[in-house]
Every structure is written in C-alpha cells, then in structure tokens.
C-alpha cells in the first residue's frame, strides 16, 4: 500500500486510466514498461532524460524494500533499477520518492522523498544519485524547514537548487502550510519562505509543484491552496507566486474559481514574459482550465474543459513545436482521461483518449530530444503496478539544455541525438565554444553578448534547435 498521507486533502486527485486506449488522431501510443513490484511500483513522478540518452525516474512503491526506487529505462523500454530506498536503518536514506529527477551540473540526478530521513520517518529528504546508482542524502527535513517535498527541484542560473515542501513550516495550521527553500549541490540548506504566516493565507499554502526560472531571472510557481477563501472556503483557491533568487516572494495572482481553482503543479513559459498553466478545477463547468499569465499577474483563461474534452488537467509541458501538452484525469471518449495539445491562443486538440482500468497520474509529460513524449501511470499496466509510456506525434528531434538558464561564461549541457557531427553551436545567433562529448551530449560555454533565445546546433547535413529558449541570466 503506497504512502500518500502527506498529500493534503484539498489537493485534487489526478487520475488517468489504463495503458490501453482509443487513438483519436494519427498518434502512436506505446507502453514501454509495466512494473512488477520487484522492479518498482506506482511511479508518482515524470521522467528525465540523462546525458546518455536514457530516461531516469522513480517509483514511490515496490523495489527491494517496498519503499520505492530510482530507475533507468532506454527509449525502447529496457528498464534497470538503480537504487532501492530504505536500504539504510530506519530509512535515513529516504522513503517513497515523489519528485521528477533533475539533472545537475555534475551529471548526477537530484530529487526528493516524501518520507524518511534522520529526524522523523514522515518528514522526507533531498538526495542526489549518480547514473550508476550511488545515492547521497543531502538534507533531512525537520518539520520547521518543511515536510513532504512533492515538487521537483529547480536548478537555477546561480548553480543552486530551489524547491517546495508541501507541509511543515511555522504556520499554526495542523501539518503546516509549506515552505520554499534553496539548497546547494553540496547540501547547504536555506529556508526562503514559510507560507500562511498571515491570517487568511494571502500568500497561499500547500505548494506542491515544480518551479521554473523565467526569462526575467525570477522563479515562478503555484500553491494548491490559500489565497481566496470566499469561493473555496475549505482551503482557498490557490495562487501563482514570483520568487527572486534571493528569496523575496510576491503573490501575483489569487484564483477565484471562475478563472480556475487548485492550480496544477507549476507553470511553464511560452513567449517571453508569458506564463502558461492549468487548474484542476474551476472555470465555466468547474472541470478545470488552461490559462496564460503575464509576469505582472494578469491572468487570461484560454480554455475551460467541459467533460467531453477532459476533466481536471494536469501540469503543462512546453513542446518543441511551440504548443503545450498535458493530460486530464477524466473525460474524453471513454470518460477516463485524455492527452491533449493546446496552442498559445487556446485551441485544444485531444490527442489520445484512455480507456480501461483507472489509475492515478501525477507526473507531467516529458518530451525527449527524439521528439516523442513520455509519461508514467500510477496504476495500470500488466500487473496493475503502474507503467511508463510514450506518445509520438511525429515531431522532429531537437536539443535540450541543462540547466535552462545561465550567465555568460557558464558551462551548460546540450542533450540530443546524433550530435557527433556538430560543427557549430550558437546561442540566439551568438557563436559559442563547445565540445562534443558523445552522440547524446555536447558541453558549451554561454558566450559573452548572448541574449535569451533558442540555441542551435549545426552540422554539415542538418541543424537542431532547442525545444525552449535558453535564458541568459543578468
């Protein structure tokens, strides 16, 4: 039985259905792996591409100790378990990992666990793990600095990681209201903000999603509750906030149900200065919305779901074609969830409607540099222990940068496919020095004078553009 006790009851349960479905248009849906329990079970988070071209992720249950594990899977579906949590006495190495892994500058992956640690088995940890499976616990939460970190970490342009803890902190509500924190790659931890220290939680509560560093150099994220209690009296409708790298928080928008409530974890940046996200509820039919927001906090509802097109959208992913992609927990042809595409103007296309046995879906879609999208299912698959799937709609290969922002002079990783023949790398047209490390990896130095924009890798026969603009930090 999985441990989801830390997920607060106001949080919308994200459901998706089994890996057999109905193709709506010319898409190719493939189940890459069905978990068996011993190799992991119930993946809660999405996948991350490594420098070797393989995908890395976690499961919240299963593995050798039934406490979750770190996994690696090839794009064709060969899976290896790299590390089993709770391998140390009293689970001081963590238990039940729940966040999407983040590739660090050192080539290791960074993530969080919902439980475990040295202080209390319910508080959680921050860890790093190598591609070969060597795990280091960087931080154990102690309740004052947070409890149950659900959102994935952000590697910012200053080289530090930023994240959220869904509970804990110093607010007076039972279980805490959540925190924002920063941690160095070496494990030095700083609490930046504790939510809901003011009456009415105007700054929000229960942050649970991924953070992004936008083109203006600030960090953006969402809280699942807090803000407006008039229309969402139980827990508040949720907020969108801005955070400086130094830790100053500004609440940009408070949802009011009509424009959405309970925003899905995180936002993404489309055109410069415009953020996009979704809400699990609210809108005209109270079935969820997709919205855009300026960096100043002006929100526009782009789309309100009505049931036939889906119910309860999850977090969005920016695709290499300029569109956004996501899933819904229900609705669609068989009333059991969908995969959708939506343009920046709000035109929605249902790509795939699921059918079969319901299962939870929490991790967002990830687009690999081969152009295909990858996702996980909490239940379902051959053994009902969850699965990993891919969905291809014929998008071209591209390159992806890690981290997605940096200052001139910084070294960044460029991930892709068939990179050995690269002859030049440019950052928004400015040439950069680079080194080809392998067919899947180039390292490059952000050139002086570069501005934020697409990165291009040229060879004698073709060129590859980055899927999203690289942010040149001031």
C-alpha positions as CSV (number, residue, x, y, z in Angstrom):
1,X,0.0,0.0,0.0
2,X,1.5,3.3,-1.0
3,X,2.1,6.2,1.4
4,X,0.3,9.3,0.2
5,X,-0.6,10.6,3.7
6,X,1.4,13.8,3.2
7,X,-0.7,14.9,0.2
8,X,-3.2,17.3,1.8
9,X,-6.9,16.5,1.2
10,X,-7.6,19.8,-0.7
11,X,-5.2,18.6,-3.4
12,X,-7.1,17.3,-6.4
13,X,-6.5,13.6,-7.1
14,X,-5.1,13.3,-10.6
15,X,-6.5,10.2,-12.3
16,X,-5.5,8.6,-15.5
17,X,-6.6,5.3,-17.0
18,X,-5.0,2.2,-18.2
19,X,-2.4,1.9,-21.0
20,X,-4.9,0.6,-23.5
21,X,-6.8,3.3,-25.2
22,X,-8.5,4.8,-28.2
23,X,-6.5,6.7,-30.7
24,X,-8.2,10.0,-31.6
25,X,-5.8,11.1,-34.4
26,X,-2.6,9.8,-36.0
27,X,-0.6,9.3,-32.8
28,X,1.5,6.4,-31.8
29,X,0.9,5.3,-28.1
30,X,3.3,2.7,-26.7
31,X,3.5,1.1,-23.3
32,X,7.3,0.8,-22.7
33,X,7.2,-1.0,-19.4
34,X,4.7,-2.4,-16.9
35,X,6.1,-2.6,-13.4
36,X,6.0,-5.9,-11.5
37,X,6.7,-4.7,-7.9
38,X,10.2,-6.0,-7.6
39,X,11.5,-3.6,-10.2
40,X,9.4,-0.8,-8.7
41,X,5.7,0.1,-8.4
42,X,3.4,3.2,-8.7
43,X,5.6,5.8,-10.4
44,X,4.4,9.2,-8.9
45,X,6.7,11.5,-10.9
46,X,7.6,12.0,-14.6
47,X,10.8,11.1,-16.4
48,X,14.0,13.0,-17.0
49,X,16.5,12.5,-19.9
50,X,20.1,11.8,-19.0
51,X,23.3,12.7,-20.8
52,X,23.4,9.1,-22.2
53,X,20.1,9.5,-23.9
54,X,18.3,7.2,-21.5
55,X,15.4,8.2,-19.2
56,X,15.6,8.3,-15.4
57,X,12.8,8.4,-12.9
58,X,11.5,7.0,-9.6
59,X,8.7,4.8,-8.3
60,X,7.0,5.5,-4.9
61,X,6.5,1.8,-4.0
62,X,8.0,-1.5,-4.8
63,X,11.6,-2.3,-5.2
64,X,13.7,-4.5,-2.8
65,X,12.3,-2.7,0.3
66,X,8.8,-1.8,-0.9
67,X,9.8,1.8,-0.4
68,X,10.3,3.0,-4.0
69,X,13.4,3.1,-6.2
70,X,15.4,5.0,-8.8
71,X,15.0,3.6,-12.3
72,X,16.6,3.9,-15.7
73,X,14.9,3.0,-19.0
74,X,16.0,3.1,-22.6
75,X,13.8,4.8,-25.1
76,X,12.9,1.3,-26.4
77,X,11.8,0.1,-23.0
78,X,14.7,-1.8,-21.3
79,X,14.4,-1.0,-17.6
80,X,17.0,-1.2,-14.8
81,X,16.5,-0.5,-11.1
82,X,19.4,1.7,-9.8
83,X,18.7,2.2,-6.1
84,X,16.2,0.9,-3.6
85,X,15.2,3.4,-0.9
86,X,15.0,2.4,2.8
87,X,18.3,0.5,2.3
88,X,19.6,2.1,5.5
89,X,18.5,1.6,9.0
90,X,15.2,3.4,9.8
91,X,15.1,4.7,6.2
92,X,17.5,7.5,6.8
93,X,18.2,7.5,3.1
94,X,14.6,8.4,2.4
95,X,11.4,6.6,1.5
96,X,8.7,7.0,-1.2
97,X,10.3,9.3,-3.7
98,X,7.7,11.5,-5.4
99,X,9.5,14.2,-7.5
100,X,10.7,14.2,-11.0
101,X,14.5,13.9,-11.0
102,X,16.6,17.0,-12.1
103,X,19.9,16.6,-13.9
104,X,22.6,18.6,-12.1
105,X,25.7,20.3,-13.4
106,X,27.8,17.4,-12.1
107,X,25.9,14.8,-14.2
108,X,24.1,13.4,-11.1
109,X,20.3,13.5,-10.6
110,X,18.7,15.4,-7.7
111,X,15.3,14.6,-6.2
112,X,13.2,14.3,-3.0
113,X,11.4,11.7,-1.0
114,X,8.1,12.1,0.7
115,X,9.2,10.2,3.9
116,X,12.3,9.1,5.7
117,X,15.3,11.0,6.9
118,X,17.2,11.2,10.2
119,X,14.6,13.2,12.2
120,X,11.3,11.6,11.6
121,X,10.1,8.9,9.2
122,X,7.3,11.1,7.9
123,X,9.3,14.2,7.0
124,X,11.3,13.4,3.9
125,X,14.7,14.1,2.3
126,X,16.6,15.7,-0.6
127,X,19.0,13.4,-2.3
128,X,21.3,13.1,-5.3
129,X,22.0,9.8,-7.2
130,X,24.5,9.0,-9.9
131,X,23.6,7.4,-13.2
132,X,25.2,4.2,-11.8
133,X,23.0,4.3,-8.7
134,X,25.2,5.8,-5.9
135,X,22.9,7.8,-3.6
136,X,23.8,10.6,-1.3
137,X,21.3,12.1,1.2
138,X,21.8,15.9,1.1
139,X,19.2,17.0,3.6
140,X,16.6,15.6,6.0
141,X,13.6,17.8,6.8
142,X,12.8,18.6,10.4
143,X,9.3,20.0,10.2
144,X,10.3,23.6,10.8
145,X,12.0,23.7,7.4
146,X,9.3,21.7,5.7
147,X,7.6,18.3,5.4
148,X,6.9,16.1,2.4
149,X,8.6,17.8,-0.6
150,X,6.4,16.8,-3.6
151,X,7.6,19.2,-6.3
152,X,10.7,18.6,-8.3
153,X,13.8,20.7,-7.7
154,X,14.8,23.6,-10.0
155,X,18.5,24.1,-11.0
156,X,18.8,27.8,-11.2
157,X,21.2,30.0,-13.1
158,X,23.2,30.6,-9.8
159,X,24.0,26.9,-9.6
160,X,21.7,26.3,-6.6
161,X,18.6,24.2,-6.4
162,X,15.2,25.7,-5.4
163,X,12.2,23.7,-4.2
164,X,9.0,23.5,-2.2
165,X,7.8,21.4,0.8
166,X,4.1,20.8,0.8
167,X,3.7,20.8,4.6
168,X,5.7,21.9,7.6
169,X,7.0,25.4,8.4
170,X,6.0,27.6,11.3
171,X,2.3,28.4,10.5
172,X,-0.2,27.4,13.1
173,X,-2.3,25.0,11.0
174,X,-2.1,21.3,11.8
175,X,0.5,19.7,9.5
176,X,2.0,23.1,8.5
177,X,1.4,25.2,5.4
178,X,4.5,24.6,3.3
179,X,7.8,26.3,2.6
180,X,10.1,27.4,-0.2
181,X,13.8,26.5,0.1
182,X,17.2,26.7,-1.5
183,X,19.9,24.0,-1.3
184,X,23.4,24.0,-2.8
185,X,24.7,20.9,-4.7
186,X,26.8,20.2,-1.5
187,X,23.7,20.2,0.8
188,X,23.7,23.7,2.4
189,X,20.0,24.3,3.1
190,X,18.2,27.6,3.5
191,X,14.5,28.2,4.2
192,X,13.4,31.1,2.0
193,X,9.7,31.5,2.8
194,X,7.1,29.9,5.1
195,X,3.6,30.1,3.8
196,X,0.5,31.3,5.6
197,X,2.0,33.3,8.4
198,X,-0.7,35.9,7.9
199,X,-4.4,35.5,8.7
200,X,-6.2,34.2,5.6
201,X,-3.0,32.8,3.9
202,X,-2.9,35.6,1.3
203,X,0.4,34.2,0.0
204,X,-1.1,30.7,-0.4
205,X,-0.5,27.4,1.2
206,X,0.4,23.8,0.2
207,X,3.0,24.5,-2.6
208,X,3.4,21.2,-4.4
209,X,4.7,21.7,-7.9
210,X,7.8,22.4,-9.9
211,X,9.4,25.8,-10.1
212,X,10.7,27.5,-13.2
213,X,13.2,30.3,-13.7
214,X,11.7,32.6,-16.3
215,X,13.5,34.9,-18.8
216,X,13.3,37.8,-16.4
217,X,15.6,35.9,-14.0
218,X,12.8,35.3,-11.4
219,X,11.3,32.0,-10.2
220,X,7.6,31.2,-10.6
221,X,5.4,28.5,-9.0
222,X,2.0,27.8,-7.7
223,X,0.3,26.9,-4.4
224,X,-2.6,24.4,-4.3
225,X,-4.5,26.3,-1.6
226,X,-4.6,29.6,0.2
227,X,-5.5,33.0,-1.3
228,X,-9.2,33.4,-1.9
229,X,-11.3,31.6,0.7
230,X,-14.6,33.2,-0.4
231,X,-15.1,30.9,-3.3
232,X,-13.0,28.0,-2.0
233,X,-13.9,28.1,1.8
234,X,-12.2,24.9,2.7
235,X,-8.7,25.6,1.7
236,X,-8.6,28.6,-0.6
237,X,-8.4,28.5,-4.4
238,X,-4.7,28.7,-4.8
239,X,-2.1,31.2,-6.1
240,X,0.7,31.9,-8.5
241,X,3.8,33.5,-7.0
242,X,7.1,35.0,-8.0
243,X,10.3,34.4,-6.1
244,X,13.6,36.2,-6.6
245,X,16.8,34.2,-6.4
246,X,17.4,35.9,-3.1
247,X,14.1,34.7,-1.7
248,X,11.7,37.6,-1.9
249,X,8.2,36.3,-2.6
250,X,5.4,38.2,-4.4
251,X,1.9,36.8,-4.9
252,X,1.0,37.6,-8.5
253,X,-2.5,36.0,-8.8
254,X,-5.1,34.6,-6.5
255,X,-7.6,32.3,-8.2
256,X,-11.4,32.8,-7.6
257,X,-12.9,29.6,-9.1
258,X,-14.4,31.4,-12.1
259,X,-10.9,31.7,-13.5
260,X,-9.9,28.3,-12.0
261,X,-9.1,26.8,-8.7
262,X,-6.4,24.4,-7.3
263,X,-3.8,25.1,-9.9
264,X,-1.9,22.1,-11.2
265,X,1.7,21.9,-10.1
266,X,3.8,24.6,-11.7
267,X,3.7,26.9,-14.8
268,X,5.8,27.0,-18.0
269,X,7.0,30.0,-20.0
270,X,5.9,30.4,-23.6
271,X,6.7,33.6,-25.4
272,X,9.0,35.9,-23.4
273,X,7.3,37.1,-20.2
274,X,4.1,35.0,-20.7
275,X,3.5,32.0,-18.4
276,X,1.0,29.2,-19.0
277,X,-0.6,26.8,-16.6
278,X,-3.7,24.8,-15.7
279,X,-6.1,24.4,-12.8
280,X,-7.6,21.1,-11.7
281,X,-11.0,22.7,-11.1
282,X,-12.9,25.9,-11.7
283,X,-13.9,27.5,-15.0
284,X,-17.3,27.7,-16.6
285,X,-18.1,24.0,-15.9
286,X,-15.9,23.7,-12.8
287,X,-13.9,21.0,-14.6
288,X,-10.6,22.8,-14.9
289,X,-8.9,25.4,-17.1
290,X,-5.8,26.3,-19.1
291,X,-4.6,29.9,-18.5
292,X,-1.9,32.4,-19.5
293,X,-0.4,35.0,-17.2
294,X,1.8,37.9,-17.7
295,X,4.8,38.4,-15.4
296,X,2.8,41.1,-13.8
297,X,0.0,38.7,-12.8
298,X,-2.7,39.4,-15.4
299,X,-4.5,36.0,-16.0
300,X,-6.4,35.1,-19.1
301,X,-8.5,31.9,-19.3
302,X,-7.5,30.3,-22.6
303,X,-9.7,27.2,-22.3
304,X,-12.3,25.7,-19.9
305,X,-12.9,22.0,-20.0
306,X,-16.4,20.6,-20.4
307,X,-16.0,16.9,-19.9
308,X,-16.1,15.6,-23.5
309,X,-12.6,17.1,-23.9
310,X,-11.3,16.0,-20.5
311,X,-11.7,16.8,-16.8
312,X,-9.1,18.1,-14.4
313,X,-6.0,18.9,-16.5
314,X,-2.5,18.2,-15.1
315,X,0.6,20.4,-15.4
316,X,1.6,21.6,-18.9
317,X,4.7,20.8,-20.8
318,X,6.1,23.1,-23.5
319,X,6.6,21.2,-26.7
320,X,9.3,21.8,-29.3
321,X,6.6,22.9,-31.8
322,X,5.5,25.9,-29.7
323,X,2.4,24.2,-28.4
324,X,1.7,22.9,-24.9
325,X,0.8,19.3,-23.9
326,X,-0.8,17.7,-20.9
327,X,-3.2,15.1,-19.6
328,X,-6.6,15.2,-17.9
329,X,-7.8,12.9,-15.0
330,X,-11.1,12.1,-16.7
331,X,-13.4,12.9,-19.5
332,X,-12.7,12.2,-23.2
333,X,-14.2,9.5,-25.4
334,X,-14.3,6.8,-22.7
335,X,-14.7,9.2,-19.8
336,X,-11.3,8.1,-18.5
337,X,-8.9,10.8,-19.3
338,X,-7.0,12.2,-22.3
339,X,-3.7,13.5,-23.6
340,X,-4.2,16.9,-25.2
341,X,-2.4,19.6,-27.1
342,X,-3.2,23.3,-26.8
343,X,-1.9,26.3,-28.7
344,X,-0.8,29.5,-27.0
345,X,-4.1,31.0,-28.3
346,X,-6.2,28.4,-26.6
347,X,-7.1,26.0,-29.5
348,X,-7.3,22.5,-27.9
349,X,-6.8,19.1,-29.7
350,X,-7.4,15.8,-28.0
351,X,-4.5,13.6,-29.0
352,X,-5.5,10.4,-27.1
353,X,-8.4,9.2,-25.1
354,X,-7.7,6.5,-22.5
355,X,-10.0,3.5,-21.7
356,X,-9.8,0.6,-19.3
357,X,-8.9,0.4,-15.6
358,X,-8.4,3.8,-13.9
359,X,-5.1,4.6,-12.4
360,X,-3.6,7.7,-10.8
361,X,-1.3,10.0,-12.8
362,X,0.8,12.6,-11.1
363,X,3.9,13.2,-13.1
364,X,3.9,15.6,-16.1
365,X,4.7,14.7,-19.6
366,X,8.3,15.0,-20.7
367,X,9.4,15.4,-24.3
368,X,12.6,13.5,-25.2
369,X,15.1,15.0,-27.7
370,X,13.9,12.4,-30.2
371,X,10.6,14.4,-30.4
372,X,8.4,11.8,-28.5
373,X,6.6,12.4,-25.2
374,X,7.0,10.2,-22.2
375,X,4.8,9.7,-19.2
376,X,4.0,7.4,-16.2
377,X,0.9,5.9,-14.8
378,X,0.5,5.2,-11.1
379,X,-1.7,2.1,-11.5
380,X,-2.4,0.0,-14.6
381,X,-0.1,-2.0,-16.8
382,X,0.1,-5.8,-16.8
383,X,0.4,-6.1,-13.0
384,X,-1.6,-3.0,-12.0
385,X,1.7,-1.6,-10.5
386,X,1.9,1.3,-13.0
387,X,3.7,1.8,-16.3
388,X,5.8,4.0,-18.5
389,X,4.5,5.0,-21.9
390,X,5.5,7.0,-24.9
391,X,3.3,9.0,-27.3
392,X,4.7,10.1,-30.7
393,X,3.0,12.6,-33.0
394,X,5.8,12.9,-35.5
395,X,7.7,16.0,-34.0
396,X,11.3,16.4,-35.2
397,X,14.3,15.8,-33.0
398,X,15.7,18.8,-31.1
399,X,18.3,19.7,-28.4
400,X,17.6,20.4,-24.8
401,X,19.8,22.4,-22.4
402,X,20.6,21.7,-18.8
403,X,20.3,23.9,-17.0
404,X,17.9,26.0,-18.9
405,X,19.4,29.3,-17.8
406,X,22.9,30.6,-17.1
407,X,25.2,33.6,-17.1
408,X,27.8,34.3,-19.8
409,X,30.8,32.1,-19.1
410,X,28.8,29.3,-17.6
411,X,29.1,25.8,-18.9
412,X,25.9,24.1,-19.9
413,X,25.0,20.6,-21.2
414,X,23.3,20.2,-24.6
415,X,21.3,16.9,-24.8
416,X,20.3,15.4,-28.1
417,X,20.7,12.6,-30.5
418,X,23.4,12.1,-33.2
419,X,25.5,15.1,-32.1
420,X,28.9,13.8,-33.0
421,X,28.9,15.6,-36.4
422,X,28.2,19.1,-34.8
423,X,30.2,21.9,-36.5
424,X,28.9,24.9,-34.6
425,X,26.8,26.0,-31.6
426,X,25.1,29.4,-31.3
427,X,23.1,31.0,-28.5
428,X,20.4,33.1,-30.2
429,X,22.8,33.6,-33.1
430,X,25.9,34.2,-31.0
431,X,28.7,31.6,-31.6
432,X,29.8,29.6,-28.6
433,X,32.8,27.4,-27.9
434,X,31.7,23.8,-27.4
435,X,33.0,20.2,-27.1
436,X,31.3,17.0,-28.4
437,X,31.3,14.5,-25.5
438,X,29.2,11.8,-27.1
439,X,26.4,11.2,-29.6
440,X,24.0,12.4,-26.9
441,X,25.9,15.2,-25.2
442,X,27.7,18.5,-26.0
443,X,29.1,20.9,-23.4
444,X,29.1,24.6,-24.4
445,X,30.1,27.9,-22.8
446,X,27.4,30.6,-22.8
447,X,29.1,33.3,-24.9
448,X,29.6,36.9,-23.9
449,X,27.0,39.1,-25.5
450,X,24.5,36.3,-25.9
451,X,20.8,37.1,-25.3
452,X,17.9,34.8,-24.3
453,X,16.6,32.7,-27.2
454,X,16.9,29.4,-29.0
455,X,20.2,27.5,-29.1
456,X,21.1,25.9,-32.5
457,X,23.5,23.0,-33.1
458,X,24.7,22.9,-36.7
459,X,26.3,20.0,-38.7
460,X,27.2,19.7,-42.3
461,X,23.9,18.0,-43.1
462,X,21.3,19.4,-40.6
463,X,20.6,21.7,-37.7
464,X,18.8,21.2,-34.4
465,X,17.1,23.9,-32.4
466,X,16.5,23.9,-28.6
467,X,12.9,23.0,-27.7
468,X,12.6,26.1,-25.5
469,X,14.5,29.4,-25.3
470,X,17.7,29.4,-23.2
471,X,17.6,32.2,-20.6
472,X,20.7,34.3,-20.3
473,X,20.7,35.4,-16.7
474,X,21.7,39.0,-16.0
